[in-house]
């Protein structure tokens, strides 16, 4: 099984290109923090190259920039090529099946970058909708349903 899940921040703006048959492909890298600190007590990060294709590549280019936080769902792929000196070079990258926009640069909350940068209403743009009300866990949610119902274990068929 080849499955990767990553959450990190873009280290550079995405680069968008088109193949010979006009298929969009975007590439960028993300910094992913490690879960532990080094000997000096500092947390290190890994810098991982990401490739994304088609419409999702265009969305990444249009709505993400350096510092944006993303969640990536994809697979690891290794490819090789010959450089200008004829040396064989290997590249390991994550081919993203899904890119979720989690937040913009400096954002501490999970906001949708698409909704932030778009002038048009989006599926995430709720306009002047009222803020959702929280649930009061101390109140009885069934208080206004009329008389109470008594259930006994003796009445169950099993």
C-alpha positions in Angstrom: 0.0 0.0 0.0 1.3 3.4 -0.9 -0.6 6.1 1.0 0.6 9.4 2.5 -1.2 11.9 4.7 0.6 15.2 5.4 -0.2 18.5 7.0 2.2 21.4 6.5 2.8 24.9 5.2 3.9 25.8 1.6 7.5 26.8 1.5 7.1 28.6 -1.8 4.3 29.6 -4.2 3.0 26.8 -6.4 4.3 26.6 -10.0 1.7 25.8 -12.6 2.7 24.2 -16.0 0.8 22.5 -18.8 1.8 19.2 -20.5 1.8 18.8 -24.3 -1.8 17.7 -24.2 -2.8 20.7 -22.1 -3.1 18.9 -18.7 -2.4 21.2 -15.8 0.3 20.2 -13.3 1.4 22.2 -10.2 4.3 21.6 -8.0 5.2 23.1 -4.6 6.8 22.0 -1.4 5.6 21.9 2.2 7.3 22.0 5.5 6.1 19.3 7.9 7.1 19.5 11.5 8.5 16.4 13.2 6.9 15.1 16.3 10.1 15.3 18.4 12.9 17.7 19.2 16.5 17.3 18.3 19.4 17.1 20.9 19.3 20.9 21.2 15.6 20.9 22.0 14.6 22.4 18.7 11.9 20.9 16.5 12.9 20.2 13.0 10.9 20.0 9.8 11.0 17.9 6.7 10.6 19.7 3.3 8.5 17.5 1.0 7.9 18.1 -2.7 4.3 17.8 -3.9 2.8 17.4 -7.4 -0.9 17.8 -8.2 -2.7 17.4 -11.5 -5.6 18.8 -13.5 -8.3 21.2 -12.0 -6.9 20.7 -8.5 -3.5 22.0 -9.8 -5.2 25.2 -11.1 -7.0 25.7 -7.8 -3.7 25.3 -5.9 -2.0 27.9 -8.1 -5.0 30.3 -7.8 -5.7 30.1 -4.1 -2.5 29.0 -2.3 0.7 30.8 -1.6 3.8 30.5 0.5 2.8 30.0 4.1 -0.6 28.6 3.4 -1.5 25.5 5.4 -2.7 22.4 3.6 -3.5 18.8 4.2 -2.3 16.4 1.5 -3.6 12.9 0.7 -1.6 11.1 -1.9 1.1 8.6 -2.7 4.9 8.6 -2.9 6.5 8.4 -6.4 10.1 8.1 -7.4 11.2 9.1 -10.9 14.6 9.6 -12.6 16.0 11.8 -15.3 19.4 12.6 -16.9 20.8 16.1 -15.9 22.7 18.4 -18.2 25.9 16.5 -17.5 24.4 13.1 -18.3 24.2 12.1 -14.7 21.1 10.1 -13.6 19.1 12.0 -11.0 16.4 10.6 -8.8 13.4 12.6 -7.5 11.1 11.4 -4.7 7.8 13.4 -4.4 4.2 13.0 -3.2 1.6 12.9 -6.0 -1.5 14.5 -4.3 -4.8 12.9 -4.9 -6.5 15.5 -2.6 -5.3 18.9 -1.4 -7.4 20.5 1.4 -6.9 24.2 2.1 -6.6 24.6 5.9 -5.5 28.2 6.4 -3.6 31.1 5.1 -0.1 32.3 6.1 -0.1 33.4 9.8 -3.6 32.0 10.3 -4.2 30.3 13.6 -7.7 29.1 12.8 -8.7 26.7 10.1 -10.1 29.1 7.4 -10.6 28.2 3.8 -8.1 30.0 1.5 -10.5 29.7 -1.4 -13.2 31.6 0.4 -10.7 34.3 1.6 -9.3 35.1 -1.8 -12.3 34.8 -4.0 -14.4 37.9 -4.7 -17.3 35.7 -5.8 -19.6 33.9 -3.3 -18.4 30.4 -2.7 -20.0 27.3 -1.2 -18.2 28.4 2.0 -19.5 32.0 2.0 -22.4 32.2 4.3 -22.9 36.0 3.9 -24.7 37.5 6.8 -25.9 34.2 8.3 -26.2 34.4 12.1 -23.5 32.7 14.2 -24.4 29.2 15.2 -25.6 28.9 18.8 -23.8 26.5 21.1 -25.5 23.7 23.0 -26.1 24.3 26.7 -25.1 20.9 28.1 -26.7 21.6 31.5 -30.2 22.0 30.1 -32.6 19.2 29.3 -33.0 19.0 25.5 -36.3 17.2 25.9 -37.9 19.7 28.4 -40.4 21.0 25.8 -41.6 17.7 24.5 -44.6 17.2 26.9 -45.1 14.5 29.4 -42.4 12.0 30.4 -42.4 8.4 29.2 -41.5 5.6 31.6 -39.6 2.6 30.1 -39.0 -0.6 32.1 -36.5 -3.3 31.2 -39.2 -5.9 32.1 -41.1 -4.8 28.9 -38.3 -5.6 26.5 -38.9 -8.6 24.3 -35.4 -10.1 24.7 
